[in-house]
Amino acid sequence: MHLHDATDEFLAATRHEYGYSEHTLRAYARDLESLHAFAGDRSTASAPVALESLTLDLLRDWLWAEQQRGLAPTTIARRVATAKSFGKWLEHRGLVPGNPASRLRAPQAPRTLPRVLGNEQITRIMERAAQRAEHGTPQQIRDRAILELLYATALRVSELCTLRLTGLDRLERTVRVRGKGDRERVVPFGAPAAHAIDDYLERGRPAIIAESDGTTVAAEVFLGSDGLPLTTQAVYRLVARELAQEPGGGPRGPHTFRHTAATHLLDGGADLRVVQELLGHASLSSTQVYTHVSTERLAESYRQAHPRA
């Protein structure tokens, strides 16, 4: 079997048999595409790369080349995880005698605190979105609802984009989503998000459907101009535009709203396990990073405010 055919079968299996999220599937596809390109460049033959060429040495050389390209340690670590999953699948299928990636080691990524917005920044972002939506386009009405819901619920961007109308309870002000590991959870949201969502469903979404060809309308809450589910890339662009207008460095993706919501909940006195449930973390250790963020924010406020800090 050729390496290309094996990667195609692996990606199909992860999609249809294991139920991985679209985000994970895209990451696997990018990683294996990079591996296949590297193996092809190393091959001296013009024929497709044989699966037998997938050795530990080849994988190590590939990762070293990726590091030389300047990829972040977190990206290299994900490449390693993808290679291990792919190798394990190949071994399980009997396509290779053993997992060639079993001895790979991921680099230790530096521990960094996530970017967290201040209350004033969140207020400014929501006020700008509300002003645009008041007399704006259906897309601007939709974008306001997206920003409010991201901050209100701390959803992952993939969860927001796959949120269906049947998972939205406007009366109880909750959303029902499926997160990592296909785990379902119900997350509440407050009055500001409820007002923005109501406005979108009454004015924005019907107008977007009317502007599309009308032949295909998805069951998801948030739609693109074509009537299909809004893509994660579109949400990234929306959030990036907003965060570019705010002071401070760091990431500009939707996860910043998730980090911010979790930190603000803890700052407000929420129990750590409640926040874990809201975020959909399988392990409490994943949530505990936000306690470090809250401690750092407290220390910074102390240094700025106390006369003898």
N, C-alpha and C positions, 0 to 999 in steps of 0.2 A: 504494500500500500504506500502511496505517496503521502508526504507530510501535509500537503494542502488538503487532500481528501480526508485525512484523519482529523484535521482541525475543523473542517466543515461538519463532520459527523459529531464531534465533541460539542460544538456550539449548538447543534440541533438537539443533542441530548440534554444540555443544560437548559434549553428553552422549554422543551416539551416534557421531559421526564422529571427534572428537579425543581422546576417552577421558580427559577431565579428571577430577580427583578430585571427590568430593562436596563437599568444603570449598570448592574453587574455584568449583564450580557455584553453591553457595549465595551466595558472595560476589558473583558476576556477577549473580545474580537480585536481590539486595538493591540493588546499585548501579543496575541498569537500572530497577528499580521506583521508586527515588528520582528518576531522570531522567524517567521517564514522568510521575510525579506533578507534577514541576516544570513540564514542558512543558504538561501539562493545565491547570495553574493560570495559565500565561501565555497560553493560547489564549483568544480572545474568542468562539469558536464553541462550540456545544454538541456538535458532531460529534466523533468520535474524532480524535486528533492525527494529522495527515498526516506522512508520513515526510519530506516536503520541508522541514518546519519544523526539522529537525535540522541546525542550522548551527553554525559555529564560535562565533558570538556567543551563541547559546543555550547551548552547552556551557560557555562561559566564565562566563555569568551563573549557571548552575546550580552550578558549582564555587565561585563567589564566595558564593552563598547558603549552600552547605554549610559554607564556612569561617566565615561569620557565625553559624552554628548552634553553632560551637565544636568541630567535628569535628577530630580530631588530624591532623597533617600526614601520618602514615602512611595514614590512612583516605582523605584527599584524594588521595594518590598512587595508591592502589588504584583510586579512582574514575576517575582519569585513565587508568590502564592498561586498565580495563574499557571506557571510551569509545573508546580507540584500537583495541582488539581488535574491538569492535562495528563501528566505522567501517570498519576494514579488511575485515571480512566483508561489509558492505554493498557496498563498492566491488567486491570480488571477485565478488559475485553480480550486479553490474550494476544494483543498486537505486538507487545514487547515483553521480553523475559522478566523485566523488573522496572520499577519506576526510575527513569534516568535523573529525575530531579530530586530524589529523596535526600540527597546529601547537600543540596543547596542551602545556603544560610542567608537570610535577609539582613541587610544593614540595620543598625540601630538608628531609628529616626530620632532626631532631637525632640525633646518634649517641649512644646510651645503652647501657650495659652491661646484659646480661640479669641477672635475679635468680638468685642461686645460693644454695642451702641449705648449711649447714654439716654436717659429719659427724654431730654430735650431734643436729641437727634431723632428719636422715634416720633416725637410730636411733630417736628418739622416735616419729616417724610410723609406722615399721614395727612397733614394739612395741605401739603402740595398736591398729593394725590386727590384729596377731596375737592380742591379748587379746580383741578383739571376735569374731574368727573362731573361737576355740577352742570356745566353747559358744554361738555366735550363729546368726543366720539364714543361709540359703544365700546371700543377697545380701551379707552381711558376709564370708563366705568368699570370694566372688567379688571383692569390693572389695580384700581383702588381696592377692589374686593380681594384680590390676590395678596396684596401687601398687608391688608388688615388680617386676613386669615393666617398668613405665614407667621406673623408675630403673635396672634392670639392663641394659636394651637401648637406652634413649634413643629409643624409637619416637615418631613423631608420633601424636597422638591418633587421626587418621584411619586410620593403619596398624594401631593396636591394635584399633580397632573392626571392621576388615575382616579381621583375622587369622583364617584358617580352621584347622580341626583338621588338615587335610592339610598346613598350613604349619608345624605345631608338631612338632618332633622332640624328644621327651622323653628319649630315650636319649642323643643327642648334645648335648642342651641348646642347641638353636638354634631360631630362628624365621625363616621365609622370608616376606618381605613385599614389596609393590610400593609404591614411594614416588612422589615427584614425577617427572613425565616418564615414568611407567609403567616406571621402572627397578626391577628386582628385586634384592634383596640378602638375604644370610643373616647374621643377627646372633646371637652367642652370649649366654647368660645363665648366672648362677652358681647355686650350691646353694640360697641362701635363696629365690630366685625359683622354682627347681625344686620345692622343698618346697611352696610356696604354690600353685603351679599343679597339682601332683599332688593336693593336698587339695581344690582346687576341682573338678577333673575327677572325683574319686572321691566327694565328698560334696556339693559345691555345685551343680554343673551338673545332675546327675540330679534333684536336689530341685527346682531351678527348673523343669525340664521337667515334672516331675510336678505342680507347682503351676499350671502354665499349662494351657490347654485341651488341649494335646497334639496339636492338629491340624497346627500349623505349627512345626517346629523348624528353626532355621537351622543352616547348616554352620559358622558363625563360632564361635570359642572362647567369647567372652563374650556372654552372653545377658541380655536384660531379662526382667522377670517375665512377659512375654507370650510368651516363647520365641523372639522375634525378636532380631536383632543389637542389642547395646547401642548406644545413640546417643552421639554425641560430647558432646551436652549433658549426659547423665547422668554421663559421666566428668569433665566440667568441674565439675559440682556436687560430686562426690566429692572431687576435688582441692582445690577452693575451701574446703570444710569443714575439710580437714586443714591447709591453709596458714593459715587464719584462726586456728588455735591456736598458730601459731609466731610468734615476734617477727620484726620486719622488715617493711618495706613492699614495694611493687612488685606485679607481676602475681601472680595466684593460679590460673593455669590449668595444664593438664598440661605445657605447654612448659617450665615451671619445672623439672620433673623431667628433661627433655631437656637443658636448659642445665646443670643440676647434674651429671648423669652425664658430660657431655662435659668439663666443667671438672675434675671429680675424676679422670677418666682422664688428663688432661694433667698434673694435679698429681702423679699417681702415676708419671709418666714415660712414658706412652704416646706413640708417634710421631704427629705431626700428621696424616700421611696415613692412618694406621690409623683415627684418630678420624673423618676425613673419610669413609672407607669405611663405618664403623659408622653414621654419621649419614645416609648417603645423599646427601651434598652433591655436586652436579655440579662445583662450583668450590671450590678450596682456599681462596679468599678468604672464602667463607661460614663456613668452619671457623676461620679465623684470629681471629675475634672472641673465641674462647675463650682464645687465648693472651693477649689483653689482660686478660681476666677473671682469669686465673691470675697475671699480673704485678701486677694491682691487689690481689689477695688477698695476694700475697707482700709487697707494699709495706705493706699495712695491718698484717700480722703483724709486720713489722719495726718500724713506728712504735709498736706496742703493746708490743713485747718488748725492743727495744734501749734500753739506758740513755741513749744519746746520739743517739737517732733525731731 
